[in-house]
Amino acid sequence: MSVVQHQKITVKQSNDLLSKGLLTEDQIKTLQEAGLAAVDRSVIPELKPFHRLRKNIRISAEKGSMGGQSIGAMRKAGVSQAKIDELFEKFRHDWDKKDVTPETLKALFDSQGELDYWSGNQIIPESVFTGTGEKYEGVDAGAMSTDRIDNNQGYVILENGDFNFVITTRGFNHMRGKMEHDKFLLWMDEQGLPINPRLIPLLNKLKKFMSV
């Protein structure tokens, strides 16, 4: 009797299928449990949310802020991958693949005191898991996200060593849109929104300048 040997899907192949929307995390987990897909045992539990955050950064850098949702919708509508790539070309921006790692993202999060850069509210890292069947499914506004300081630059580390992005939530990220950093801070104050105490000195400086 012959035995059919099934070759396991590698971790890289699983990640590629996941990023292209061909498989969901639940489907990959099912394959792993069945012994048909390799398990990435290098992922430290506390870094898992930052692996997802890095993936979101990659999608945003390559496809724009609405990339993942828009691409999925277009695929369902039968739009070819070539046409999708053409449409999203103008939304692309740089990101430092080598320097923007789960470890550096967590270090940035820790340096912010585990708080939202804009509001100063505490962020739960696991809130980044908002996919179908995940713990925070549908809670997009409070999901951990990244926001570029200078929208003319990508997710990069500047020459002085500072990040050109901060960790916030999707809610504040979407509210800001393409608004310039300082204008958004002033707008938050006008709307009576909570502001991170670390930003108050800058806010006071801006208000004083505006009053002159």
N, C-alpha and C positions, 0 to 999 in steps of 0.2 A: 504494500500500500504506500503510495507516494504521499509525502507531506508538503503542502504548499507553504513556502516561507514568505512571510510578509516583511518587507523592509520598513523600519520605523521612519516616520516623518521626523526630520531633524528639528532642533529648536529654531534654527534660522529659517527653515521652510515654514514652520508654524507661524513665526513672526511675519514672514512675507505674506502668507495667506490671510493673516489677521489684518495686516495693514491695508491689503487690497480689498478687504470686505468679503472675501470668498468663504471665510469661516468665522464663526463667533468664538469668543473665549470659552463659552460653555461647550461648544462642539469640540474644541481642541482639548478641553478637560476630559470630555467623554472618550476621545481617542487615546489620551494619556492613560486613563483608567483601564482601557481595554488593551494597553500595551502596544498601541499602534503609533504612538507619537512620543518622542523623547521629552523628558521633564527637565526644565532648566533648574538645576539644583544650586546654581550659583547666585540666584536671587535671594538676597537677605530680606526677610519679611518686612522690616521697617523701611526698606528701599522700594518695595513694590509700588507704592503710590507714585514715587518719583520716576520709576520706569515708565508708568503710564503718562505722567506729565511730560516726560521727554518725548514720548511718542506723539502726544498732542502738539508739542512744539514743532516736531518734524512735519506733521501734517499741515499745520498753520503756515510754516515757512515755505512749503512746497505748493500748497493749494489755496492759501488764504484762510482767514478766520472762520469762514463757513465751509471750508473744504470738505471735511468728513461728511457732514449732513448733505451738502449739495451733491457731492459725488455719488453718494448712495442713492439719492433720488434720481439722478440722471441715469445711473446704471439700470435702475428699475424701469426707467422710461425707454431703455434701449439705445441710449447714446453710447457711441463707441469710445474706448479708452483714448484713442488718438484725438478725438474731438474734445474730450474732457481735458486732456493735457493742453490742447491748444487754447481752450477757453480760460484755463487757470494760469497760463503762463505769465500774464500781467500782474498776478497777485503774488508771485514768488518773491521771497526776500532771503537774505543770507541767514545762516545759523552755524555756529561753531560745533560741528559734529564731535570733534575730539575733546573740546573743553566743556561742553554742556552735557554733563553726565548725570546719572541719578545721584551720584555722590555730591557733585557740586550743587545740584539743585537742592538737595537736603541741607547742605551747608548754608545756602542762601536763605532757605526757610528758617533755619536755626538762628541766623544772624538777624532776622526780622522778629525774633522772639516768638516764632510760630504764629504770628499775627498777620492779618490782611494789611498789605502796604498802605492802602488808601484809608480804610475805616478803623484799623486797629483792632477789629474783632478777631477772635480766635478762629483759626482755620483747622478743620479736621482733615488731615492728609487723605484719608480714605474716601473723602467726599468726591474725589476725582473719578471714582468708579460709578458712573451714571448710566452705563449701558444696560441694555435689556437683560433683566434677571439679576442685575447687580444690586448691591445693598442700597445705593443712593440713586436708583433708577428714577428719572423724572425730576430730580432735585438739582436742576442745572444752575440756577441762580447762585446757590451756595457752594458750588463745586470749586475746588482748588484750580487755579488757572495762572497763566503768566500774562504780563502786560508790559509791552515795550515802553521804555521811557521816551526815547526819540523814535517816533514812527517812521522816520526816514531811514533808519537803520534796522538791521535784523536782530535776531536773538544771538548777540555776540558779546564777547568780553572786550571792553575797550582797552586802549593802550595803558591807561592808568590802573588797570586791573579790576575796575568796576564792571558790573553787569549792565547791559543796556536793557535789562528787563527786571521786573520785580514779581513777587508772588502775591496774587490777589484772588478774587473770586470771579467767576464768569459774569455775575451780575454787575459788578463795578467795571469789569473789562468791557462789557457790552454798552454800559451807560457812557463810558468815556468815548468809545468809538475812535475817531481819528482826532479828537480834540487834543490840543497841545497840553502838555503836562500841567503847567502853572494855571492855565485857563480852566482846566478841569477842577483843580484844587479850589480855585475861587468860586466856581459854580457849585461845588459841593457845599461850601460855606453858605452861599446864598440860599441854597435849598434846605439848609438846616440838617444836612446829613452828618453822621458821625465821622470824625476825622481822627486819624492816627495822631496821638500826642507828639510823635516824632516829626510830624509835618507842621505842627503849630508854629514853630519859629519861622519857617519859610512862609506860611500863610500870613503871619503878622507883617513880615517884611513886604510881601506883595501888596497887602492892603494899605500899608503906609505909603508905598510908592504910588498906588492908584489914587490916593487922596491928595497928592501933591499937585 
